[in-house]
Amino acid sequence: MTKYVYGLKERILTDESYLHKIYDFAFSFSLEEKQKKLPRELAVSYWRLLLSDRFGGEVLEKWCKFITDSWDSDIHKDQWLMAFPFLKEYNDNPKFEGYDETAAWPLLMDSFVENETGA
């Protein structure tokens, strides 16, 4: 069993599409019956658990802090699903240079970037 678990961890670290599938599954798996939004504290815990090895830099920590301190709503599925490509795209760009506020990011991402850049 230990060998299998280590193999899964290695696959998660090296296979981004596999990580993305696990990430997408985590949202629905984590919801209570009849719940449509993920409590933000739980979402932050999952972001740190699932994405810190892949995107564990300055942007992920700022993102989690923003959700915890400044965002007053729970996380919708659309926000959850878009967080993965958002964090991937801006992981190495903590100043969000070239961020396009007219792109199809949810309001959550726009609010986060605005908070970080003061724009």
N, C-alpha and C positions, 0 to 999 in steps of 0.2 A: 504494500500500500504506500509506503514512504517513497519508493522509487516512482510509483505512478504520480503521486502528488508533486514530486520534484520535476517530473516530466511535464506536467501541466503548467507549472510555474515557468519553466523554460520556454514552453510554447507561447505562453502569454507574453513573455518578455521579447520574444523574437518574431512573433507572427501578429502583426497589427490587425489583420482582418479577424483573427480569432479573438483577440482582445475586444475588438469592436462588437462582435457578436455577444460576448459575455456582458459587455457594458450595456448593450441594448436590452438584453434579457433581464438585467438587474433591476430595471425600473419596475416592470410588471411584477416580477418576483417579490419585490419589497413592499408592494401595496397591500394594505389590509383589504378585506372584502368590502366592496362598494366604494372604496377610496379611489379617487381619480388623480390626486396630487400627492407627491412625495414630500413629507415634512422636510423643511430645508436643513434641519440639523442632521437628519438621516442622509440626505443627498450629499451634504458636505463630507460626512463620514465615508460614503461610498466613493466620492470623487478621490479622496485621499487614498483609500484602499486600492481602488482599481487603476488609478491613473498616475500615482506618484512615481512609479518606476519608469513610466513612459514619458510623462510630461511634468515630472516633479521639479519644477523650477519656480522661479519668481512669479510667473503668471498664475500658476495653479494656486500658490499660496495667497496671492492677492485676490484671486477669484473666490476662494473659500472664505477669506476674511470679509470680502464685500457681501457675500451671501449671508454670512452670520451677522454682520454688524449693520448693514444698510438695506438689505432687501427684506421687505416685510411680508412676503407671500411664500407659500409653499411652491414646489417646483412642478410645473405641468410637463406632460410627456414630450411635447415639442421642445421645450427648453432643455430637458434632459438630453434628448437625442441630438440637438444642435450643439450642446456643450462639448461633445467629443471633437467634432471637426473645428470648432472655434478654438479650443485649447490646443489642438494640433497645429492649426494655422499660426497662432500667435505665441506658441511656446518659446520661440527664439526671438520674439519681437516684443519685449515688455513695454516699449513705448508706443506700440500699436501704430507704427508708421504705415501709412497707406490704408488705414482702416476706412472702409466705405460705409458711411452711415445709411446710404440708400440701398445697400445690399440686403439680402433676405434674412438677416439675423433677427431673432426675436428681440423684443424690447429689452429684455434682461441683459443681453449682450451689449446693446447700445448704451444702456444705463451704466453698465460696468465700465465700458471704455470711456464714457463721459466723465465718470468719477475719477478714473485714473489719469486722464489727460487734461481735465479741466475745461474741455471743449464744450 
